[in-house]
């Protein structure tokens, strides 16, 4: 008789339930750390955005000039150089154009 033991390909990948649970719980613990860290960063960023917005609204409420068209510097620009608001010269000088640079090789 032949006493050779045959091995199946699946046998090399087999792990016990106990080992699977240990690996799974370790993986879960490692993945839970970044999730908690990320959640705290998002919460702190939201707090920053809310406080920044509140500060800007407060500054705006006490400002003497609240609209750009009433600003003397803007009025002077249009009188001396820019022509009229929404005119060709103002459009050329004040507006920017988007250039997609993501595909440049640099």
Phi and psi restraints in degrees (range 20) as a CNS / XPLOR table:
assign (resid 1 and name C) (resid 2 and name N)
       (resid 2 and name CA) (resid 2 and name C) 1.0 -96.6 20.0 2
assign (resid 2 and name N) (resid 2 and name CA)
       (resid 2 and name C) (resid 3 and name N) 1.0 118.6 20.0 2
assign (resid 2 and name C) (resid 3 and name N)
       (resid 3 and name CA) (resid 3 and name C) 1.0 -100.2 20.0 2
assign (resid 3 and name N) (resid 3 and name CA)
       (resid 3 and name C) (resid 4 and name N) 1.0 24.4 20.0 2
assign (resid 3 and name C) (resid 4 and name N)
       (resid 4 and name CA) (resid 4 and name C) 1.0 -72.5 20.0 2
assign (resid 4 and name N) (resid 4 and name CA)
       (resid 4 and name C) (resid 5 and name N) 1.0 135.7 20.0 2
assign (resid 4 and name C) (resid 5 and name N)
       (resid 5 and name CA) (resid 5 and name C) 1.0 -94.8 20.0 2
assign (resid 5 and name N) (resid 5 and name CA)
       (resid 5 and name C) (resid 6 and name N) 1.0 127.9 20.0 2
assign (resid 5 and name C) (resid 6 and name N)
       (resid 6 and name CA) (resid 6 and name C) 1.0 -94.7 20.0 2
assign (resid 6 and name N) (resid 6 and name CA)
       (resid 6 and name C) (resid 7 and name N) 1.0 136.4 20.0 2
assign (resid 6 and name C) (resid 7 and name N)
       (resid 7 and name CA) (resid 7 and name C) 1.0 -109.4 20.0 2
assign (resid 7 and name N) (resid 7 and name CA)
       (resid 7 and name C) (resid 8 and name N) 1.0 140.4 20.0 2
assign (resid 7 and name C) (resid 8 and name N)
       (resid 8 and name CA) (resid 8 and name C) 1.0 -96.9 20.0 2
assign (resid 8 and name N) (resid 8 and name CA)
       (resid 8 and name C) (resid 9 and name N) 1.0 155.2 20.0 2
assign (resid 8 and name C) (resid 9 and name N)
       (resid 9 and name CA) (resid 9 and name C) 1.0 -62.6 20.0 2
assign (resid 9 and name N) (resid 9 and name CA)
       (resid 9 and name C) (resid 10 and name N) 1.0 -32.5 20.0 2
assign (resid 9 and name C) (resid 10 and name N)
       (resid 10 and name CA) (resid 10 and name C) 1.0 -69.9 20.0 2
assign (resid 10 and name N) (resid 10 and name CA)
       (resid 10 and name C) (resid 11 and name N) 1.0 -24.1 20.0 2
assign (resid 10 and name C) (resid 11 and name N)
       (resid 11 and name CA) (resid 11 and name C) 1.0 -64.1 20.0 2
assign (resid 11 and name N) (resid 11 and name CA)
       (resid 11 and name C) (resid 12 and name N) 1.0 -31.2 20.0 2
assign (resid 11 and name C) (resid 12 and name N)
       (resid 12 and name CA) (resid 12 and name C) 1.0 -74.0 20.0 2
assign (resid 12 and name N) (resid 12 and name CA)
       (resid 12 and name C) (resid 13 and name N) 1.0 -19.9 20.0 2
assign (resid 12 and name C) (resid 13 and name N)
       (resid 13 and name CA) (resid 13 and name C) 1.0 -98.0 20.0 2
assign (resid 13 and name N) (resid 13 and name CA)
       (resid 13 and name C) (resid 14 and name N) 1.0 -3.7 20.0 2
assign (resid 13 and name C) (resid 14 and name N)
       (resid 14 and name CA) (resid 14 and name C) 1.0 -76.5 20.0 2
assign (resid 14 and name N) (resid 14 and name CA)
       (resid 14 and name C) (resid 15 and name N) 1.0 132.0 20.0 2
assign (resid 14 and name C) (resid 15 and name N)
       (resid 15 and name CA) (resid 15 and name C) 1.0 -128.7 20.0 2
assign (resid 15 and name N) (resid 15 and name CA)
       (resid 15 and name C) (resid 16 and name N) 1.0 154.1 20.0 2
assign (resid 15 and name C) (resid 16 and name N)
       (resid 16 and name CA) (resid 16 and name C) 1.0 -74.0 20.0 2
assign (resid 16 and name N) (resid 16 and name CA)
       (resid 16 and name C) (resid 17 and name N) 1.0 165.4 20.0 2
assign (resid 16 and name C) (resid 17 and name N)
       (resid 17 and name CA) (resid 17 and name C) 1.0 -61.7 20.0 2
assign (resid 17 and name N) (resid 17 and name CA)
       (resid 17 and name C) (resid 18 and name N) 1.0 -40.4 20.0 2
assign (resid 17 and name C) (resid 18 and name N)
       (resid 18 and name CA) (resid 18 and name C) 1.0 -62.3 20.0 2
assign (resid 18 and name N) (resid 18 and name CA)
       (resid 18 and name C) (resid 19 and name N) 1.0 -45.1 20.0 2
assign (resid 18 and name C) (resid 19 and name N)
       (resid 19 and name CA) (resid 19 and name C) 1.0 -67.5 20.0 2
assign (resid 19 and name N) (resid 19 and name CA)
       (resid 19 and name C) (resid 20 and name N) 1.0 -38.0 20.0 2
assign (resid 19 and name C) (resid 20 and name N)
       (resid 20 and name CA) (resid 20 and name C) 1.0 -62.0 20.0 2
assign (resid 20 and name N) (resid 20 and name CA)
       (resid 20 and name C) (resid 21 and name N) 1.0 -43.5 20.0 2
assign (resid 20 and name C) (resid 21 and name N)
       (resid 21 and name CA) (resid 21 and name C) 1.0 -65.8 20.0 2
assign (resid 21 and name N) (resid 21 and name CA)
       (resid 21 and name C) (resid 22 and name N) 1.0 -38.0 20.0 2
assign (resid 21 and name C) (resid 22 and name N)
       (resid 22 and name CA) (resid 22 and name C) 1.0 -65.7 20.0 2
assign (resid 22 and name N) (resid 22 and name CA)
       (resid 22 and name C) (resid 23 and name N) 1.0 -44.4 20.0 2
assign (resid 22 and name C) (resid 23 and name N)
       (resid 23 and name CA) (resid 23 and name C) 1.0 -65.4 20.0 2
assign (resid 23 and name N) (resid 23 and name CA)
       (resid 23 and name C) (resid 24 and name N) 1.0 -43.6 20.0 2
assign (resid 23 and name C) (resid 24 and name N)
       (resid 24 and name CA) (resid 24 and name C) 1.0 -63.2 20.0 2
assign (resid 24 and name N) (resid 24 and name CA)
       (resid 24 and name C) (resid 25 and name N) 1.0 -42.9 20.0 2
assign (resid 24 and name C) (resid 25 and name N)
       (resid 25 and name CA) (resid 25 and name C) 1.0 -69.6 20.0 2
assign (resid 25 and name N) (resid 25 and name CA)
       (resid 25 and name C) (resid 26 and name N) 1.0 -36.2 20.0 2
assign (resid 25 and name C) (resid 26 and name N)
       (resid 26 and name CA) (resid 26 and name C) 1.0 -65.7 20.0 2
assign (resid 26 and name N) (resid 26 and name CA)
       (resid 26 and name C) (resid 27 and name N) 1.0 -41.9 20.0 2
assign (resid 26 and name C) (resid 27 and name N)
       (resid 27 and name CA) (resid 27 and name C) 1.0 -62.8 20.0 2
assign (resid 27 and name N) (resid 27 and name CA)
       (resid 27 and name C) (resid 28 and name N) 1.0 -43.5 20.0 2
assign (resid 27 and name C) (resid 28 and name N)
       (resid 28 and name CA) (resid 28 and name C) 1.0 -62.6 20.0 2
assign (resid 28 and name N) (resid 28 and name CA)
       (resid 28 and name C) (resid 29 and name N) 1.0 -42.1 20.0 2
assign (resid 28 and name C) (resid 29 and name N)
       (resid 29 and name CA) (resid 29 and name C) 1.0 -64.2 20.0 2
assign (resid 29 and name N) (resid 29 and name CA)
       (resid 29 and name C) (resid 30 and name N) 1.0 -41.7 20.0 2
assign (resid 29 and name C) (resid 30 and name N)
       (resid 30 and name CA) (resid 30 and name C) 1.0 -66.9 20.0 2
assign (resid 30 and name N) (resid 30 and name CA)
       (resid 30 and name C) (resid 31 and name N) 1.0 -37.8 20.0 2
assign (resid 30 and name C) (resid 31 and name N)
       (resid 31 and name CA) (resid 31 and name C) 1.0 -75.0 20.0 2
assign (resid 31 and name N) (resid 31 and name CA)
       (resid 31 and name C) (resid 32 and name N) 1.0 -26.8 20.0 2
assign (resid 31 and name C) (resid 32 and name N)
       (resid 32 and name CA) (resid 32 and name C) 1.0 -73.2 20.0 2
assign (resid 32 and name N) (resid 32 and name CA)
       (resid 32 and name C) (resid 33 and name N) 1.0 -28.0 20.0 2
assign (resid 32 and name C) (resid 33 and name N)
       (resid 33 and name CA) (resid 33 and name C) 1.0 -63.8 20.0 2
assign (resid 33 and name N) (resid 33 and name CA)
       (resid 33 and name C) (resid 34 and name N) 1.0 -51.0 20.0 2
assign (resid 33 and name C) (resid 34 and name N)
       (resid 34 and name CA) (resid 34 and name C) 1.0 -64.8 20.0 2
assign (resid 34 and name N) (resid 34 and name CA)
       (resid 34 and name C) (resid 35 and name N) 1.0 -32.5 20.0 2
assign (resid 34 and name C) (resid 35 and name N)
       (resid 35 and name CA) (resid 35 and name C) 1.0 -64.3 20.0 2
assign (resid 35 and name N) (resid 35 and name CA)
       (resid 35 and name C) (resid 36 and name N) 1.0 -45.2 20.0 2
assign (resid 35 and name C) (resid 36 and name N)
       (resid 36 and name CA) (resid 36 and name C) 1.0 -64.3 20.0 2
assign (resid 36 and name N) (resid 36 and name CA)
       (resid 36 and name C) (resid 37 and name N) 1.0 -40.3 20.0 2
assign (resid 36 and name C) (resid 37 and name N)
       (resid 37 and name CA) (resid 37 and name C) 1.0 -65.4 20.0 2
assign (resid 37 and name N) (resid 37 and name CA)
       (resid 37 and name C) (resid 38 and name N) 1.0 -43.5 20.0 2
assign (resid 37 and name C) (resid 38 and name N)
       (resid 38 and name CA) (resid 38 and name C) 1.0 -64.2 20.0 2
assign (resid 38 and name N) (resid 38 and name CA)
       (resid 38 and name C) (resid 39 and name N) 1.0 -42.1 20.0 2
assign (resid 38 and name C) (resid 39 and name N)
       (resid 39 and name CA) (resid 39 and name C) 1.0 -62.2 20.0 2
assign (resid 39 and name N) (resid 39 and name CA)
       (resid 39 and name C) (resid 40 and name N) 1.0 -40.1 20.0 2
assign (resid 39 and name C) (resid 40 and name N)
       (resid 40 and name CA) (resid 40 and name C) 1.0 -68.0 20.0 2
assign (resid 40 and name N) (resid 40 and name CA)
       (resid 40 and name C) (resid 41 and name N) 1.0 -36.8 20.0 2
assign (resid 40 and name C) (resid 41 and name N)
       (resid 41 and name CA) (resid 41 and name C) 1.0 -66.1 20.0 2
assign (resid 41 and name N) (resid 41 and name CA)
       (resid 41 and name C) (resid 42 and name N) 1.0 -40.8 20.0 2
assign (resid 41 and name C) (resid 42 and name N)
       (resid 42 and name CA) (resid 42 and name C) 1.0 -64.2 20.0 2
assign (resid 42 and name N) (resid 42 and name CA)
       (resid 42 and name C) (resid 43 and name N) 1.0 -42.8 20.0 2
assign (resid 42 and name C) (resid 43 and name N)
       (resid 43 and name CA) (resid 43 and name C) 1.0 -63.8 20.0 2
assign (resid 43 and name N) (resid 43 and name CA)
       (resid 43 and name C) (resid 44 and name N) 1.0 -41.9 20.0 2
assign (resid 43 and name C) (resid 44 and name N)
       (resid 44 and name CA) (resid 44 and name C) 1.0 -68.9 20.0 2
assign (resid 44 and name N) (resid 44 and name CA)
       (resid 44 and name C) (resid 45 and name N) 1.0 -34.7 20.0 2
assign (resid 44 and name C) (resid 45 and name N)
       (resid 45 and name CA) (resid 45 and name C) 1.0 -66.8 20.0 2
assign (resid 45 and name N) (resid 45 and name CA)
       (resid 45 and name C) (resid 46 and name N) 1.0 -40.2 20.0 2
assign (resid 45 and name C) (resid 46 and name N)
       (resid 46 and name CA) (resid 46 and name C) 1.0 -62.7 20.0 2
assign (resid 46 and name N) (resid 46 and name CA)
       (resid 46 and name C) (resid 47 and name N) 1.0 -39.9 20.0 2
assign (resid 46 and name C) (resid 47 and name N)
       (resid 47 and name CA) (resid 47 and name C) 1.0 -62.8 20.0 2
assign (resid 47 and name N) (resid 47 and name CA)
       (resid 47 and name C) (resid 48 and name N) 1.0 -41.3 20.0 2
assign (resid 47 and name C) (resid 48 and name N)
       (resid 48 and name CA) (resid 48 and name C) 1.0 -63.1 20.0 2
assign (resid 48 and name N) (resid 48 and name CA)
       (resid 48 and name C) (resid 49 and name N) 1.0 -44.5 20.0 2
assign (resid 48 and name C) (resid 49 and name N)
       (resid 49 and name CA) (resid 49 and name C) 1.0 -63.9 20.0 2
assign (resid 49 and name N) (resid 49 and name CA)
       (resid 49 and name C) (resid 50 and name N) 1.0 -42.3 20.0 2
assign (resid 49 and name C) (resid 50 and name N)
       (resid 50 and name CA) (resid 50 and name C) 1.0 -64.3 20.0 2
assign (resid 50 and name N) (resid 50 and name CA)
       (resid 50 and name C) (resid 51 and name N) 1.0 -43.2 20.0 2
assign (resid 50 and name C) (resid 51 and name N)
       (resid 51 and name CA) (resid 51 and name C) 1.0 -69.2 20.0 2
assign (resid 51 and name N) (resid 51 and name CA)
       (resid 51 and name C) (resid 52 and name N) 1.0 -36.2 20.0 2
assign (resid 51 and name C) (resid 52 and name N)
       (resid 52 and name CA) (resid 52 and name C) 1.0 -65.0 20.0 2
assign (resid 52 and name N) (resid 52 and name CA)
       (resid 52 and name C) (resid 53 and name N) 1.0 -43.9 20.0 2
assign (resid 52 and name C) (resid 53 and name N)
       (resid 53 and name CA) (resid 53 and name C) 1.0 -62.3 20.0 2
assign (resid 53 and name N) (resid 53 and name CA)
       (resid 53 and name C) (resid 54 and name N) 1.0 -43.4 20.0 2
assign (resid 53 and name C) (resid 54 and name N)
       (resid 54 and name CA) (resid 54 and name C) 1.0 -61.3 20.0 2
assign (resid 54 and name N) (resid 54 and name CA)
       (resid 54 and name C) (resid 55 and name N) 1.0 -40.9 20.0 2
assign (resid 54 and name C) (resid 55 and name N)
       (resid 55 and name CA) (resid 55 and name C) 1.0 -64.9 20.0 2
assign (resid 55 and name N) (resid 55 and name CA)
       (resid 55 and name C) (resid 56 and name N) 1.0 -40.7 20.0 2
assign (resid 55 and name C) (resid 56 and name N)
       (resid 56 and name CA) (resid 56 and name C) 1.0 -66.3 20.0 2
assign (resid 56 and name N) (resid 56 and name CA)
       (resid 56 and name C) (resid 57 and name N) 1.0 -40.9 20.0 2
assign (resid 56 and name C) (resid 57 and name N)
       (resid 57 and name CA) (resid 57 and name C) 1.0 -64.6 20.0 2
assign (resid 57 and name N) (resid 57 and name CA)
       (resid 57 and name C) (resid 58 and name N) 1.0 -37.6 20.0 2
assign (resid 57 and name C) (resid 58 and name N)
       (resid 58 and name CA) (resid 58 and name C) 1.0 -65.3 20.0 2
assign (resid 58 and name N) (resid 58 and name CA)
       (resid 58 and name C) (resid 59 and name N) 1.0 -45.8 20.0 2
assign (resid 58 and name C) (resid 59 and name N)
       (resid 59 and name CA) (resid 59 and name C) 1.0 -61.5 20.0 2
assign (resid 59 and name N) (resid 59 and name CA)
       (resid 59 and name C) (resid 60 and name N) 1.0 -39.6 20.0 2
assign (resid 59 and name C) (resid 60 and name N)
       (resid 60 and name CA) (resid 60 and name C) 1.0 -67.3 20.0 2
assign (resid 60 and name N) (resid 60 and name CA)
       (resid 60 and name C) (resid 61 and name N) 1.0 -36.0 20.0 2
assign (resid 60 and name C) (resid 61 and name N)
       (resid 61 and name CA) (resid 61 and name C) 1.0 -69.8 20.0 2
assign (resid 61 and name N) (resid 61 and name CA)
       (resid 61 and name C) (resid 62 and name N) 1.0 -27.1 20.0 2
assign (resid 61 and name C) (resid 62 and name N)
       (resid 62 and name CA) (resid 62 and name C) 1.0 -100.7 20.0 2
assign (resid 62 and name N) (resid 62 and name CA)
       (resid 62 and name C) (resid 63 and name N) 1.0 -0.3 20.0 2
assign (resid 62 and name C) (resid 63 and name N)
       (resid 63 and name CA) (resid 63 and name C) 1.0 -74.2 20.0 2
assign (resid 63 and name N) (resid 63 and name CA)
       (resid 63 and name C) (resid 64 and name N) 1.0 145.3 20.0 2
assign (resid 63 and name C) (resid 64 and name N)
       (resid 64 and name CA) (resid 64 and name C) 1.0 -73.4 20.0 2
assign (resid 64 and name N) (resid 64 and name CA)
       (resid 64 and name C) (resid 65 and name N) 1.0 -43.3 20.0 2
assign (resid 64 and name C) (resid 65 and name N)
       (resid 65 and name CA) (resid 65 and name C) 1.0 -105.2 20.0 2
assign (resid 65 and name N) (resid 65 and name CA)
       (resid 65 and name C) (resid 66 and name N) 1.0 113.7 20.0 2
assign (resid 65 and name C) (resid 66 and name N)
       (resid 66 and name CA) (resid 66 and name C) 1.0 -107.5 20.0 2
assign (resid 66 and name N) (resid 66 and name CA)
       (resid 66 and name C) (resid 67 and name N) 1.0 -8.7 20.0 2
assign (resid 66 and name C) (resid 67 and name N)
       (resid 67 and name CA) (resid 67 and name C) 1.0 -128.0 20.0 2
assign (resid 67 and name N) (resid 67 and name CA)
       (resid 67 and name C) (resid 68 and name N) 1.0 144.0 20.0 2
assign (resid 67 and name C) (resid 68 and name N)
       (resid 68 and name CA) (resid 68 and name C) 1.0 -69.6 20.0 2
assign (resid 68 and name N) (resid 68 and name CA)
       (resid 68 and name C) (resid 69 and name N) 1.0 -32.0 20.0 2
assign (resid 68 and name C) (resid 69 and name N)
       (resid 69 and name CA) (resid 69 and name C) 1.0 -72.3 20.0 2
assign (resid 69 and name N) (resid 69 and name CA)
       (resid 69 and name C) (resid 70 and name N) 1.0 -12.4 20.0 2
assign (resid 69 and name C) (resid 70 and name N)
       (resid 70 and name CA) (resid 70 and name C) 1.0 -95.9 20.0 2
assign (resid 70 and name N) (resid 70 and name CA)
       (resid 70 and name C) (resid 71 and name N) 1.0 -0.9 20.0 2
assign (resid 70 and name C) (resid 71 and name N)
       (resid 71 and name CA) (resid 71 and name C) 1.0 -74.4 20.0 2
assign (resid 71 and name N) (resid 71 and name CA)
       (resid 71 and name C) (resid 72 and name N) 1.0 126.4 20.0 2
assign (resid 71 and name C) (resid 72 and name N)
       (resid 72 and name CA) (resid 72 and name C) 1.0 -60.5 20.0 2
assign (resid 72 and name N) (resid 72 and name CA)
       (resid 72 and name C) (resid 73 and name N) 1.0 -34.1 20.0 2
assign (resid 72 and name C) (resid 73 and name N)
       (resid 73 and name CA) (resid 73 and name C) 1.0 -66.2 20.0 2
assign (resid 73 and name N) (resid 73 and name CA)
       (resid 73 and name C) (resid 74 and name N) 1.0 -39.1 20.0 2
assign (resid 73 and name C) (resid 74 and name N)
       (resid 74 and name CA) (resid 74 and name C) 1.0 -69.1 20.0 2
assign (resid 74 and name N) (resid 74 and name CA)
       (resid 74 and name C) (resid 75 and name N) 1.0 -41.6 20.0 2
assign (resid 74 and name C) (resid 75 and name N)
       (resid 75 and name CA) (resid 75 and name C) 1.0 -60.7 20.0 2
assign (resid 75 and name N) (resid 75 and name CA)
       (resid 75 and name C) (resid 76 and name N) 1.0 -42.0 20.0 2
assign (resid 75 and name C) (resid 76 and name N)
       (resid 76 and name CA) (resid 76 and name C) 1.0 -63.8 20.0 2
assign (resid 76 and name N) (resid 76 and name CA)
       (resid 76 and name C) (resid 77 and name N) 1.0 -40.8 20.0 2
assign (resid 76 and name C) (resid 77 and name N)
       (resid 77 and name CA) (resid 77 and name C) 1.0 -58.4 20.0 2
assign (resid 77 and name N) (resid 77 and name CA)
       (resid 77 and name C) (resid 78 and name N) 1.0 -47.9 20.0 2
assign (resid 77 and name C) (resid 78 and name N)
       (resid 78 and name CA) (resid 78 and name C) 1.0 -68.3 20.0 2
assign (resid 78 and name N) (resid 78 and name CA)
       (resid 78 and name C) (resid 79 and name N) 1.0 -36.6 20.0 2
assign (resid 78 and name C) (resid 79 and name N)
       (resid 79 and name CA) (resid 79 and name C) 1.0 -68.7 20.0 2
assign (resid 79 and name N) (resid 79 and name CA)
       (resid 79 and name C) (resid 80 and name N) 1.0 -43.2 20.0 2
assign (resid 79 and name C) (resid 80 and name N)
       (resid 80 and name CA) (resid 80 and name C) 1.0 -91.7 20.0 2
assign (resid 80 and name N) (resid 80 and name CA)
       (resid 80 and name C) (resid 81 and name N) 1.0 -26.4 20.0 2
assign (resid 80 and name C) (resid 81 and name N)
       (resid 81 and name CA) (resid 81 and name C) 1.0 -139.0 20.0 2
assign (resid 81 and name N) (resid 81 and name CA)
       (resid 81 and name C) (resid 82 and name N) 1.0 -47.9 20.0 2
assign (resid 81 and name C) (resid 82 and name N)
       (resid 82 and name CA) (resid 82 and name C) 1.0 -80.6 20.0 2
assign (resid 82 and name N) (resid 82 and name CA)
       (resid 82 and name C) (resid 83 and name N) 1.0 -8.7 20.0 2
assign (resid 82 and name C) (resid 83 and name N)
       (resid 83 and name CA) (resid 83 and name C) 1.0 83.8 20.0 2
assign (resid 83 and name N) (resid 83 and name CA)
       (resid 83 and name C) (resid 84 and name N) 1.0 -123.1 20.0 2
assign (resid 83 and name C) (resid 84 and name N)
       (resid 84 and name CA) (resid 84 and name C) 1.0 -117.4 20.0 2
assign (resid 84 and name N) (resid 84 and name CA)
       (resid 84 and name C) (resid 85 and name N) 1.0 155.5 20.0 2
assign (resid 84 and name C) (resid 85 and name N)
       (resid 85 and name CA) (resid 85 and name C) 1.0 -59.6 20.0 2
assign (resid 85 and name N) (resid 85 and name CA)
       (resid 85 and name C) (resid 86 and name N) 1.0 140.4 20.0 2
assign (resid 85 and name C) (resid 86 and name N)
       (resid 86 and name CA) (resid 86 and name C) 1.0 66.3 20.0 2
assign (resid 86 and name N) (resid 86 and name CA)
       (resid 86 and name C) (resid 87 and name N) 1.0 16.1 20.0 2
assign (resid 86 and name C) (resid 87 and name N)
       (resid 87 and name CA) (resid 87 and name C) 1.0 -82.3 20.0 2
assign (resid 87 and name N) (resid 87 and name CA)
       (resid 87 and name C) (resid 88 and name N) 1.0 175.6 20.0 2
assign (resid 87 and name C) (resid 88 and name N)
       (resid 88 and name CA) (resid 88 and name C) 1.0 -64.6 20.0 2
assign (resid 88 and name N) (resid 88 and name CA)
       (resid 88 and name C) (resid 89 and name N) 1.0 -47.2 20.0 2
assign (resid 88 and name C) (resid 89 and name N)
       (resid 89 and name CA) (resid 89 and name C) 1.0 -62.5 20.0 2
assign (resid 89 and name N) (resid 89 and name CA)
       (resid 89 and name C) (resid 90 and name N) 1.0 -43.8 20.0 2
assign (resid 89 and name C) (resid 90 and name N)
       (resid 90 and name CA) (resid 90 and name C) 1.0 -63.3 20.0 2
assign (resid 90 and name N) (resid 90 and name CA)
       (resid 90 and name C) (resid 91 and name N) 1.0 -39.5 20.0 2
assign (resid 90 and name C) (resid 91 and name N)
       (resid 91 and name CA) (resid 91 and name C) 1.0 -63.6 20.0 2
assign (resid 91 and name N) (resid 91 and name CA)
       (resid 91 and name C) (resid 92 and name N) 1.0 -43.7 20.0 2
assign (resid 91 and name C) (resid 92 and name N)
       (resid 92 and name CA) (resid 92 and name C) 1.0 -65.3 20.0 2
assign (resid 92 and name N) (resid 92 and name CA)
       (resid 92 and name C) (resid 93 and name N) 1.0 -37.3 20.0 2
assign (resid 92 and name C) (resid 93 and name N)
       (resid 93 and name CA) (resid 93 and name C) 1.0 -85.0 20.0 2
assign (resid 93 and name N) (resid 93 and name CA)
       (resid 93 and name C) (resid 94 and name N) 1.0 -35.2 20.0 2
assign (resid 93 and name C) (resid 94 and name N)
       (resid 94 and name CA) (resid 94 and name C) 1.0 -100.5 20.0 2
assign (resid 94 and name N) (resid 94 and name CA)
       (resid 94 and name C) (resid 95 and name N) 1.0 -19.5 20.0 2
assign (resid 94 and name C) (resid 95 and name N)
       (resid 95 and name CA) (resid 95 and name C) 1.0 -99.4 20.0 2
assign (resid 95 and name N) (resid 95 and name CA)
       (resid 95 and name C) (resid 96 and name N) 1.0 143.4 20.0 2
assign (resid 95 and name C) (resid 96 and name N)
       (resid 96 and name CA) (resid 96 and name C) 1.0 -106.0 20.0 2
assign (resid 96 and name N) (resid 96 and name CA)
       (resid 96 and name C) (resid 97 and name N) 1.0 162.0 20.0 2
assign (resid 96 and name C) (resid 97 and name N)
       (resid 97 and name CA) (resid 97 and name C) 1.0 -120.5 20.0 2
assign (resid 97 and name N) (resid 97 and name CA)
       (resid 97 and name C) (resid 98 and name N) 1.0 138.0 20.0 2
assign (resid 97 and name C) (resid 98 and name N)
       (resid 98 and name CA) (resid 98 and name C) 1.0 -77.2 20.0 2
assign (resid 98 and name N) (resid 98 and name CA)
       (resid 98 and name C) (resid 99 and name N) 1.0 131.9 20.0 2
assign (resid 98 and name C) (resid 99 and name N)
       (resid 99 and name CA) (resid 99 and name C) 1.0 -124.5 20.0 2
assign (resid 99 and name N) (resid 99 and name CA)
       (resid 99 and name C) (resid 100 and name N) 1.0 119.5 20.0 2
assign (resid 99 and name C) (resid 100 and name N)
       (resid 100 and name CA) (resid 100 and name C) 1.0 -75.0 20.0 2
assign (resid 100 and name N) (resid 100 and name CA)
       (resid 100 and name C) (resid 101 and name N) 1.0 110.4 20.0 2
assign (resid 100 and name C) (resid 101 and name N)
       (resid 101 and name CA) (resid 101 and name C) 1.0 -106.6 20.0 2
assign (resid 101 and name N) (resid 101 and name CA)
       (resid 101 and name C) (resid 102 and name N) 1.0 10.6 20.0 2
assign (resid 101 and name C) (resid 102 and name N)
       (resid 102 and name CA) (resid 102 and name C) 1.0 -71.1 20.0 2
assign (resid 102 and name N) (resid 102 and name CA)
       (resid 102 and name C) (resid 103 and name N) 1.0 -24.3 20.0 2
assign (resid 102 and name C) (resid 103 and name N)
       (resid 103 and name CA) (resid 103 and name C) 1.0 -98.0 20.0 2
assign (resid 103 and name N) (resid 103 and name CA)
       (resid 103 and name C) (resid 104 and name N) 1.0 4.5 20.0 2
assign (resid 103 and name C) (resid 104 and name N)
       (resid 104 and name CA) (resid 104 and name C) 1.0 -74.0 20.0 2
assign (resid 104 and name N) (resid 104 and name CA)
       (resid 104 and name C) (resid 105 and name N) 1.0 143.9 20.0 2
assign (resid 104 and name C) (resid 105 and name N)
       (resid 105 and name CA) (resid 105 and name C) 1.0 -91.0 20.0 2
assign (resid 105 and name N) (resid 105 and name CA)
       (resid 105 and name C) (resid 106 and name N) 1.0 97.6 20.0 2
